[in-house]
Amino acid sequence: MSDNSGKVITGSAYPQGAGMSDDGIQFCTSCPSERKLSLKIYDNSGKTIYNINMNEHHASGSVFSVVVKGLDHRKISYNYSVNGETVRDPYCKSLSNRRKWGEFRNHTEHCLIYDGEYDWEGDKPLKLPYNEIVGYMLHVRGFTKHVSSQVTGRGTFLGLQEKIPYLNELGITQVELMPAYDFDECDVIKSYKSSELDEDGNSTGVERRINYWGFKAGSYFLPKPQYSYSHDSVKEFKDMVKALHKAGIEVIMQFYFPGEINRNLVMDCLIFWQSEYHIDGFHIFGSHLPLDLIATMPRLTETKIYYERYDHAGIFATDGCCINGFLAEYNQDYLTDMRRFLKSDEDMLNKFMYRQRCNPQDIKVINHLTSFEGFTLNDLVSYDYKHNEANGEDNKDGTGYNYSWNCGTEGNTRKNAILKLRMKQLKNAYCLLMFSQGTPMIMAGDEFMNSQNGNNNPYCQDNEITWLNWKHNNRSRELLEYVKMLIALRKAHRILRMPREATLLDSRSCGYPDISYHSEAAWYPQMDTHIRHIGTMLCGEYADGNRPDDYFYIATNMHWEAHVFALPRLPKDMEWKYCLDTESAGDEKYEVILDGNGNKQVEVPPRTVLVLTGRTAVKTGKKKK
């Protein structure tokens, strides 16, 4: 059909992408004017019904746009051609002819006209305060792909939705999805001349590798079809978000924007997912990102934005602009400092104390001990060295700085003493995380001892190395129950998750500062470089809310020797009660001792966290007649 048929007119320069307009369907895209740009529109059989020279429909600047009249948006698809090469609309929001995971992309994948109609049933982003969040990072495919997940939609958005009861039981209030937008998971790592074609019509002269993680450019406006159990990834993703919100769980999405991606597309992408998919926030990666625009975009000021490190001065120097109140830093400082303290490195006490209380008011912090890259938590206490041989790069890939300790034997072992120490270290790690005042983030599977066999860079491993194995043994169940208990404890006590950073001052004139530190003598912490233990007291009078909380005393001993901790005196009618420790299996195994002045002390075993709570003493005795 020719352009002069009367059904094709020049459109407007906004919005980009394809969608309904008053006159018909508008197709709008940008392209350097010196390139040949054409629009191909297909019917349901894949037959080309329009081939439009877009260079003749200049809208503004480098934007070209047409409106085609008389088409049913449900019965067509489209692609662009640039200098003769078929390309996908960078603003593609829906796709036809879904290929299978691991297959090369082909030209039968056509863009569809996005139909945003969906019954959200009143759903909205949850806007949870940071102190109410327990985060959980996961890979959509790897989370439920293993047969042990026992879900219908293994490796899909539906599979994640089926695991909502588990997430609720664990105590999770936010999930962070590794890239779930449509990226091409087939990376070509080597190509050579070949005239042979495979059964899909692709050249056999290439070597490819699965990019399991997905940190690459892609169709940023489209939920990944290969992560959908149904043939409609748009609806399945929305169903998942709605179900998670009903369960009180936020959804954060990771996006990677390489330097060549247009900054305007970045902004359009975030706004689209926030408005069309009710996403609660984004963890963004990449260079040359418009952080100042993101932080001051009025439509995103109540949307969580995670980034490695912000220019605080630059963002807050934007006079007269609305500043996003949900910005958070997601850097490696907490991970590094806490890992080193956990494995008893020297001169880490000051950094531990800072990370434990760090909870800024303006830009929050996301605390994590593990992430998608690096060791799992179980591998962190089982390996001294990376074991990335399966990646095919001679173990040269991945960081060599893991700050790990194998507890005496590299990898798997049957030695009970080492297994017991590893379990204690795992519990210690979770205590460090859950008793820190920032927002905790758990890597999926760490709560039940998931292992990647020492692989700290499994970006190309789409197999049982990265798929979570949900089949538990006695040890994994023990840790899982411990993590559930810690999360429940944190959620039950507001003093463990204050909305502001502690000041170390008695600002309420109650006789105690909000946070204080102790050693063998109360109120006198030892801070020498060789010291690896500290007692932290949280005063319940500073809990957010209308009534005080319990006092907490957290005795953290990461030394390989036992140490005595002094217990500060509590207000009248209160006494210290056992809460938990990482040495025993949950039974109270500590004894109060008295120093020469009658002050209470407690001895904490090596590499152990002991937690006591200050509660009103229960008076006992016989009633008078």
C-alpha positions in Angstrom: 0.0 0.0 0.0 1.5 3.4 -1.0 2.0 6.4 1.3 -0.3 8.6 -0.8 -3.3 6.4 -0.1 -4.8 9.0 2.2 -4.5 6.7 5.2 -1.0 7.7 6.2 -0.2 11.2 7.6 2.7 12.7 9.4 2.2 12.4 13.2 3.4 14.3 16.2 6.9 14.1 17.8 5.6 12.7 21.1 5.2 10.2 22.6 7.7 7.8 21.2 6.6 4.2 20.5 3.3 3.0 19.0 -0.1 3.7 20.3 -3.6 4.9 19.6 -4.3 8.5 18.7 -7.5 10.3 17.7 -6.8 9.8 14.0 -5.6 6.2 14.1 -2.4 4.4 15.3 0.7 6.6 15.7 4.2 5.3 15.1 6.9 7.6 16.4 10.7 7.0 16.7 13.9 8.8 16.5 16.8 8.2 14.0 19.7 10.2 12.5 18.2 11.8 9.3 21.0 10.5 7.1 19.9 6.9 7.6 17.2 5.2 5.6 14.3 4.6 8.0 11.2 2.7 7.1 8.2 1.2 9.0 6.9 -2.2 8.1 3.4 -3.1 9.3 2.2 -6.8 9.2 -1.2 -8.5 9.4 -1.8 -11.5 11.6 -0.3 -13.9 9.1 3.0 -11.9 9.0 2.3 -10.5 5.6 3.6 -6.9 5.0 0.7 -4.6 4.4 2.5 -1.3 4.8 6.1 -0.3 4.0 6.3 3.3 4.8 9.3 5.6 4.1 9.6 7.3 7.5 12.2 9.9 6.2 9.2 11.6 4.4 7.4 12.1 7.7 9.7 14.3 9.7 8.0 15.5 13.0 10.7 17.4 14.8 14.5 17.3 15.3 15.5 13.7 14.7 12.0 12.4 15.4 9.9 10.8 12.6 6.2 10.0 13.1 3.2 8.7 11.1 -0.4 8.1 11.9 -2.0 5.2 10.0 -5.8 5.3 9.8 -8.2 2.5 9.5 -6.2 -0.3 11.3 -7.4 -2.6 14.1 -4.5 -2.4 16.6 -5.3 -6.0 17.7 -4.7 -7.4 14.2 -1.3 -5.9 13.3 2.3 -5.9 14.3 5.3 -3.9 13.1 9.0 -3.4 13.0 11.4 -0.7 11.7 14.1 -1.0 9.1 17.3 1.1 9.3 19.5 1.1 6.2 17.9 -2.2 5.3 18.3 -3.9 8.6 15.3 -5.0 10.6 15.3 -3.5 14.1 12.9 -3.5 17.0 11.2 -0.3 18.2 13.2 0.8 21.3 9.9 1.7 22.8 8.3 -1.8 22.1 5.9 -2.6 24.9 4.4 -5.9 23.6 5.7 -8.7 21.4 4.4 -11.4 19.1 5.9 -14.9 18.2 7.7 -15.5 21.5 10.9 -17.5 21.0 12.1 -20.0 23.6 14.7 -19.2 26.2 18.2 -19.6 24.7 17.1 -19.3 21.0 18.6 -16.6 18.9 16.3 -13.7 18.1 14.8 -13.7 14.6 12.8 -11.4 12.4 9.5 -13.2 13.1 9.4 -11.4 16.4 7.2 -8.3 15.7 6.2 -5.5 18.0 2.6 -5.2 19.0 0.5 -2.2 19.8 0.4 -2.0 23.6 -3.0 -2.2 25.2 -2.7 -0.9 28.7 -6.2 -2.0 29.7 -6.1 -4.0 32.9 -8.1 -4.4 36.1 -5.8 -3.4 38.9 -8.6 -3.7 41.4 -7.5 -0.5 43.1 -3.9 -1.6 43.4 -1.2 1.1 44.0 2.5 1.1 44.9 2.8 0.4 48.6 5.2 3.2 49.6 6.6 1.3 52.6 8.9 3.3 54.9 12.5 2.0 54.7 12.4 0.9 58.3 9.6 -1.5 57.5 11.4 -3.2 54.7 13.0 -6.6 54.7 14.3 -7.0 51.1 14.9 -10.1 49.1 16.8 -10.1 45.8 16.1 -12.8 43.3 16.5 -14.0 39.7 13.1 -14.7 38.2 14.2 -17.7 36.3 16.6 -19.2 38.9 14.2 -18.6 41.8 11.8 -21.4 40.8 13.4 -23.2 37.8 14.6 -26.2 39.8 12.1 -29.0 39.9 12.3 -28.9 43.8 10.4 -25.5 43.7 7.2 -27.5 43.2 5.4 -24.7 41.3 3.5 -24.8 38.1 5.2 -21.9 36.4 8.8 -22.9 37.0 11.2 -20.1 36.2 8.5 -17.5 35.4 6.6 -14.6 36.9 3.8 -17.0 37.7 6.3 -19.2 39.6 7.3 -16.2 41.7 3.7 -15.5 42.4 3.2 -19.0 43.5 6.0 -18.5 46.1 4.2 -15.6 47.8 3.1 -17.7 50.8 6.8 -18.7 51.4 7.9 -15.0 51.2 5.2 -14.1 53.7 6.2 -16.9 56.0 9.8 -15.7 55.8 8.8 -12.1 56.6 9.8 -10.5 53.3 8.2 -7.1 52.5 10.0 -6.3 49.3 11.4 -8.3 46.4 14.1 -7.0 44.1 14.1 -8.6 40.6 17.3 -9.0 38.6 16.8 -7.7 35.0 13.3 -8.8 34.0 12.9 -6.6 31.0 13.3 -8.2 27.6 17.0 -8.7 26.9 18.7 -11.1 24.4 20.2 -13.8 26.6 22.3 -15.2 23.7 25.7 -13.6 23.7 27.9 -14.2 20.6 31.4 -14.8 21.9 33.0 -15.9 18.6 32.0 -15.9 14.9 33.6 -17.3 11.8 32.6 -17.9 8.2 30.1 -20.6 7.6 27.4 -21.2 4.9 25.6 -23.8 7.1 22.3 -23.0 8.9 20.8 -24.6 11.9 17.2 -25.8 12.2 16.1 -22.3 13.1 17.8 -20.7 10.1 20.7 -19.2 12.0 24.3 -19.4 10.9 26.3 -22.2 12.6 29.4 -20.1 12.4 29.0 -18.6 15.8 29.7 -19.6 19.4 27.3 -18.3 21.9 27.0 -18.2 25.6 23.9 -17.7 27.8 23.9 -14.3 29.5 21.9 -15.5 32.5 22.0 -12.3 34.5 20.8 -9.9 31.8 22.9 -6.8 32.5 22.7 -5.5 29.0 20.7 -3.2 26.8 17.3 -4.5 25.7 13.6 -3.7 25.2 13.3 -1.7 28.3 9.5 -1.3 28.2 8.7 -5.0 27.9 8.5 -7.7 30.6 10.8 -10.6 29.4 8.5 -13.0 27.4 10.8 -15.9 28.3 10.0 -15.3 32.0 6.3 -15.8 31.3 4.5 -19.0 31.7 1.6 -17.8 29.5 1.9 -16.2 26.1 1.2 -12.7 27.6 4.1 -11.5 29.6 2.4 -8.1 30.1 -0.6 -9.5 31.9 1.4 -12.1 33.8 3.7 -9.5 35.1 0.9 -7.3 36.2 -0.9 -10.2 37.9 2.4 -10.9 39.8 2.8 -7.3 41.0 -0.9 -7.1 42.0 -0.6 -10.4 44.0 2.6 -9.3 45.7 1.1 -6.0 46.7 -2.0 -7.8 48.1 0.5 -9.8 50.2 2.2 -6.5 51.5 5.3 -7.0 49.3 6.9 -4.2 47.2 8.5 -4.8 43.8 11.8 -3.3 42.9 13.2 -3.8 39.4 16.9 -3.7 38.3 17.7 -1.9 35.1 21.1 -1.7 33.4 21.6 1.3 31.1 24.9 1.4 29.2 26.4 4.7 28.3 25.0 4.8 24.8 21.4 4.6 25.9 19.6 8.0 25.5 19.0 9.7 28.8 15.5 10.6 27.8 14.7 6.9 27.2 15.9 6.2 30.8 13.4 8.7 32.2 10.6 7.4 30.0 11.4 3.8 31.0 11.2 4.5 34.8 8.0 6.5 34.5 6.4 3.9 32.3 7.0 1.0 34.7 6.0 3.1 37.7 2.7 4.2 36.1 1.8 1.1 33.9 3.0 -1.7 36.1 2.8 -0.1 39.6 6.4 -0.8 40.3 7.5 0.5 43.8 11.1 1.3 42.8 14.2 0.7 40.7 17.8 -0.4 41.3 19.6 1.3 38.4 23.0 0.4 37.0 25.1 2.1 34.3 27.2 5.1 33.5 26.2 8.7 32.5 22.8 8.2 34.2 20.6 11.4 34.7 20.6 11.0 38.5 19.8 14.6 39.1 16.8 14.4 36.8 15.7 11.1 38.3 16.0 12.5 41.9 13.9 15.5 41.1 11.4 14.2 38.6 8.0 15.1 40.2 6.4 11.8 39.0 9.0 9.8 40.7 9.4 11.6 44.1 7.5 8.8 45.9 9.3 6.0 44.0 12.2 4.2 45.5 15.5 4.7 43.6 18.5 2.6 44.5 21.9 3.5 43.2 25.5 2.7 44.2 26.5 6.2 45.3 24.9 9.6 44.9 26.4 13.0 44.6 24.6 14.3 47.7 25.7 17.9 47.3 24.7 17.9 43.7 21.2 16.5 44.3 20.4 18.7 47.2 21.7 21.8 45.5 18.8 21.8 43.1 17.1 24.9 44.5 13.3 24.9 44.2 13.0 21.3 42.9 11.1 18.5 44.5 13.6 16.0 45.9 12.8 12.3 45.9 12.2 11.2 49.5 12.9 7.6 48.7 16.5 7.6 47.4 18.8 4.9 48.8 22.5 4.0 48.4 23.3 0.4 47.6 27.1 0.3 47.8 29.6 -2.3 48.7 30.9 -0.5 51.9 28.6 -2.3 54.2 29.3 -5.7 52.5 33.0 -5.3 52.7 33.2 -4.0 56.3 30.8 -6.5 57.8 32.4 -9.5 56.0 35.8 -8.5 57.3 34.4 -8.1 60.8 32.7 -11.5 60.6 35.9 -13.3 59.7 37.8 -11.5 62.5 40.0 -9.2 60.5 42.0 -6.7 62.6 41.0 -3.0 63.1 37.4 -3.5 62.0 35.5 -2.5 65.2 35.1 1.2 64.4 33.7 0.3 60.9 31.4 -2.3 62.4 30.0 0.2 64.9 29.4 2.8 62.1 27.7 0.3 59.8 25.6 -1.0 62.6 24.0 2.4 63.3 24.3 4.0 59.9 20.8 5.1 58.9 20.9 8.6 57.2 17.7 10.7 57.0 18.1 12.1 53.5 19.4 9.2 51.5 18.9 5.8 53.1 21.2 2.8 52.9 20.5 -0.8 51.7 22.5 -3.2 53.8 23.5 -6.5 52.2 26.2 -9.1 52.8 25.7 -10.9 49.5 24.4 -10.1 46.0 24.1 -11.6 42.6 27.8 -11.3 42.1 30.2 -12.8 44.6 29.8 -15.7 46.9 26.5 -16.8 48.3 26.4 -16.6 52.1 27.0 -20.3 52.5 29.9 -20.2 50.1 31.2 -17.2 52.1 31.9 -19.4 55.1 32.9 -22.5 53.0 35.5 -21.2 50.5 38.6 -19.1 50.7 39.0 -18.9 46.9 36.7 -18.5 43.9 36.0 -21.6 41.9 34.8 -20.4 38.5 36.1 -23.1 36.4 32.6 -23.9 35.0 32.6 -20.5 33.3 35.3 -21.6 30.8 37.6 -18.7 31.5 40.3 -20.5 33.4 39.0 -19.2 36.7 40.3 -15.7 35.7 36.9 -14.0 35.9 35.2 -12.8 39.0 36.7 -10.8 41.9 39.5 -12.3 43.9 38.5 -10.2 46.9 35.8 -12.1 48.6 36.6 -11.4 52.3 35.5 -15.0 53.0 36.7 -17.7 55.4 36.2 -21.4 54.9 36.4 -22.2 58.6 39.2 -24.7 58.1 38.5 -26.7 55.0 37.9 -25.6 51.4 34.5 -26.5 50.1 32.3 -29.5 51.2 33.3 -31.4 54.3 31.8 -33.9 56.7 33.8 -32.7 59.7 31.3 -31.9 62.4 33.4 -29.2 64.1 33.7 -27.3 60.8 30.1 -27.7 60.0 29.1 -26.4 63.4 31.4 -23.4 63.1 30.0 -22.6 59.6 26.5 -22.7 60.9 27.4 -20.4 63.7 29.1 -18.0 61.2 25.9 -18.0 59.1 23.8 -17.1 62.1 26.4 -14.5 63.1 26.1 -13.0 59.6 22.3 -12.7 59.9 22.6 -11.1 63.3 25.0 -8.5 61.9 22.5 -7.8 59.1 19.2 -7.8 61.1 20.6 -5.8 64.0 21.9 -3.0 61.7 19.7 0.0 61.6 19.7 0.4 57.8 17.4 -1.6 55.4 18.4 -5.3 55.2 18.5 -7.1 51.8 18.8 -10.9 51.6 19.9 -12.7 48.5 17.4 -15.4 47.6 18.4 -18.8 48.9 20.9 -17.6 51.5 18.3 -18.3 54.2 18.5 -22.0 53.5 22.2 -22.4 52.7 22.1 -22.1 48.9 25.5 -22.8 47.3 27.1 -22.1 43.9 30.0 -24.4 44.6 32.3 -21.5 45.1 31.4 -19.8 41.8 31.5 -16.0 42.5 30.6 -14.9 39.0 27.9 -17.3 37.6 26.7 -14.8 35.0 26.6 -17.5 32.3 25.4 -20.4 34.4 21.8 -21.3 33.6 21.7 -24.6 35.5 21.8 -26.0 39.0 24.7 -23.8 39.9 22.3 -20.8 39.9 18.9 -22.4 40.3 17.7 -22.5 43.9 17.3 -26.0 45.3 14.3 -26.0 47.6 15.0 -29.5 49.0 16.1 -29.0 52.6 18.1 -31.0 55.0 18.3 -30.7 58.8 21.0 -28.0 58.6 19.3 -25.8 56.0 16.0 -26.1 57.9 17.8 -25.0 61.1 19.2 -21.9 59.4 15.9 -21.1 57.8 14.0 -21.2 61.1 16.7 -19.0 62.6 16.3 -16.4 59.9 12.6 -16.4 60.2 13.0 -15.8 64.0 15.4 -12.9 63.4 13.2 -11.2 60.9 10.1 -11.6 63.1 12.1 -10.1 66.0 13.2 -7.1 64.0 9.6 -6.5 62.8 8.2 -6.8 66.3 10.6 -4.3 67.9 10.7 -0.7 66.6 14.0 0.0 68.4 15.7 -2.5 66.0 14.5 -0.5 63.0 14.5 3.1 63.9 13.4 5.6 61.1 16.4 7.8 61.9 20.0 7.5 62.7 21.0 7.1 66.3 22.9 10.1 67.8 24.7 8.5 70.8 23.0 11.2 72.9 20.3 11.3 75.6 18.1 13.7 73.6 15.0 12.6 75.6 16.6 13.1 79.0 15.7 9.6 80.0 19.0 8.8 81.5 20.3 6.8 78.6 21.5 7.7 75.0 19.6 6.1 72.1 22.6 3.8 71.4 25.7 3.1 73.6 28.7 0.9 73.6 30.3 -1.3 76.3 33.0 -3.8 76.9 34.3 -5.4 80.1 33.3 -2.2 81.8 29.9 -0.6 81.1 30.0 2.6 79.2 33.7 2.2 78.4 34.2 0.4 75.1 37.6 -0.8 74.2 38.6 0.5 70.7 42.1 -0.7 70.2 42.9 -2.2 66.7 43.2 -5.7 68.0 39.7 -5.7 69.7 37.0 -7.8 68.0 34.1 -7.6 70.4 31.7 -4.9 71.5 28.4 -4.6 73.5 25.7 -2.4 71.9 22.8 -1.2 74.0 19.6 0.2 72.3 17.4 2.2 74.7 13.8 1.4 74.1 12.7 4.9 75.1 13.8 6.0 71.6 11.6 3.6 69.6 9.4 5.3 67.1 5.8 5.3 68.3 3.6 6.2 71.2 5.1 3.9 73.7 8.6 2.7 74.6 10.1 -0.6 73.4 12.2 -3.1 75.2 15.9 -2.3 75.8 18.3 -4.5 73.8 21.9 -5.5 74.6 23.7 -7.0 71.7 27.0 -8.6 72.7 29.0 -9.3 69.5 32.1 -11.3 69.9 33.9 -12.0 66.6 37.2 -13.0 68.4 38.3 -16.6 68.5 38.5 -16.3 72.3 35.7 -15.9 74.9 35.2 -12.4 76.4 33.3 -10.9 79.4 30.8 -8.2 78.7 29.5 -5.8 81.3 25.7 -5.3 81.5 24.7 -1.7 82.0 22.3 -1.1 84.8 18.7 -0.8 83.7 16.0 1.5 85.1 14.3 0.5 88.3 12.1 -2.6 88.1 13.7 -3.8 84.9 16.1 -6.7 84.3 18.0 -8.3 81.5 16.4 -11.4 80.0 17.9 -13.9 77.5 16.7 -13.4 73.9 19.0 -15.4 71.6 22.5 -16.4 70.9 24.3 -18.0 68.0 26.2 -20.6 70.0 23.4 -22.8 71.3 20.4 -24.3 69.5 18.0 -21.8 71.1 18.3 -22.8 74.8 19.4 -20.2 77.3 23.1 -20.9 77.9 24.6 -17.9 79.6 25.3 -17.1 83.2 25.3 -13.7 84.9 28.5 -13.2 87.0 29.3 -10.3 89.3 32.5 -8.3 89.3 34.1 -7.0 92.5 31.7 -4.1 92.7 28.6 -6.1 92.3 28.1 -5.2 88.6 26.6 -7.8 86.3 28.6 -9.3 83.6 28.2 -12.1 81.1 30.8 -14.3 79.3 30.2 -14.7 75.6 31.9 -17.7 73.8 34.2 -17.2 70.8 32.6 -16.0 67.5 29.2 -15.6 69.1 26.4 -13.0 69.2 24.3 -12.9 72.4 21.2 -10.8 72.6 19.5 -9.8 75.9 16.4 -7.7 76.3 15.6 -5.3 79.1 12.1 -5.9 80.4 10.1 -5.1 83.5 10.9 -7.6 86.2 8.1 -10.0 87.3 7.7 -9.8 91.0 7.1 -13.1 92.8 6.2 -14.0 96.3 3.4 -15.2 98.5 0.4 -12.9 99.0 -0.1 -11.7 102.5 -3.1 -13.1 104.3 
